[in-house]
Amino acid sequence: MSHNVPENLKYTKEHEWTLIEGDVATIGITDFAQSALGDIVFVELPEVGGNMEIETAFGVVESIKSVSDLYAPLTGEVLEANAELEGAPELLNTDPYKNWIVKIKVTNTAELEQLMTPSAYLEHCNSIE
Amino acid sequence: MNLLKTVLHQKHCDLGAKMAAFAGYDMPIQYTSVKDESIAVRNGCGMFDVSHMGEFLVEGPEAHKFVDFIVTNDFLNAGDNKAVYSPLCRENGTVIDDLIAYKLGAEKVLICVNAANIKKDWDWISSKTEGFDITLEDQSDDTSLIAVQGPGSEEALKKIGLLSSGDFPYYSVSPDNFDGTEVLLARTGYTGEDGFEVFCPNDKILNLWEKLIEVNVTPCGLASRDVLRLEVCYPLYGHELNDDLTPLDANLKWTVKLDKPSFLGKDSLENIKPTYRLAKLSLEKGIPREGYSVLNNEGSKIGHITSGTHSVSLGKGICLALVKRSEWPENKNFSIEIRNKVFPATYHTKPFVTGGHK
């Protein structure tokens, strides 16, 4: 199966993408994630102003069959949460790269190095199929 | 663990279905989307491979009498060709399984049981035959089963040459002929919609599946089946029913006919005070899941969710929950705890969705 893995993003093993612009990271779930989850019917977003810590759960996505935690790709402060997803969680299926979940202010730039490149992430996806 | 496979297993894989373990079988969970598959059944026609289910044939002069003795519902007085849903209980009233018994003839009954319980049911039923003039045969390995469900089912079956001698009422059976082989059509299912379950010998099932695809019946996985049955509040063994519960705990009093002269479990079910009552609850926000706690308006735990999902038809979370009768809130004020947060639930007196079966 082929996966849509845009070249301008960085990834995690937990199938989140991040777009880094200055000290702001925009975070969402990948095409692989939305496809594996199936119909997404609920998204629980973090509080704006709160902090999230790398590799810990900051939110939840639920498909009809399953409940999955969202893991923070980076440590930071939540600047914005995409409230549109609360009313229309299926947008994550429709276009997972356009429909971001949170924007954070990155507080530990050293962590950026841990993110996966598109080619490394693609390899990761292929290895778990 | 080595998973069992139905005859259609390769077909499901070829169609790109997501497969997962269910009751010891590697079964299709979804083909394209749980949502689309649920909608296909509510509005058109979908089909499920349910060949993993078990079939026992009871034959002999006392076949009706025997089946009536082992089930709690009234099988004896059901009309010819009728199907009867019933729990199968132990003497102490606890539920071994729930099943459908089909009255095929004066001396012939087919019992269809849950896949996960085939061995348990067989051991139980075959231990109770003494004194009855019957024979019992496990046909599970030789029988495949496709459930064709939805308002378009009758038309779909007619298009592939079935039902040529006319249709027949809901919850009854009729023998038919497919591709030169005798099959059994039962107008039953697990979705609340009109539909048929086609019991078919293994060697014809692939042909039947492919013919149904040709007439645009949507292949559906077990995930949509679970949503559909939960929307119409049908119990699922292992969730709303289990070895420790009686039918009275799961609001199945209507299937326990205490006026029958005798049946397994009668004495207990006459005297027992049920512990639980099943509540139908929905949420405006959040999805209730199996295992979550049900609270009263003081925040005390009064029960737990046995099945929960996102209803495709209603677009919100729905669930069934076993609530202790001693703590049943007369004000119908129920809440559900999700990840340490409490969400007020809406109590329903009727199933979430009214199926379209006749």
Interface residues (C-beta under 8 A of the other chain):
Chain A: G38 D39 V41 F42 E44 V60 E62 S63 I64 K65 V67
Chain B: K18 I29 Q30 S33 V34 K35 A223 V227 G286 I287 R289 T309 H310 V312 G317 R339
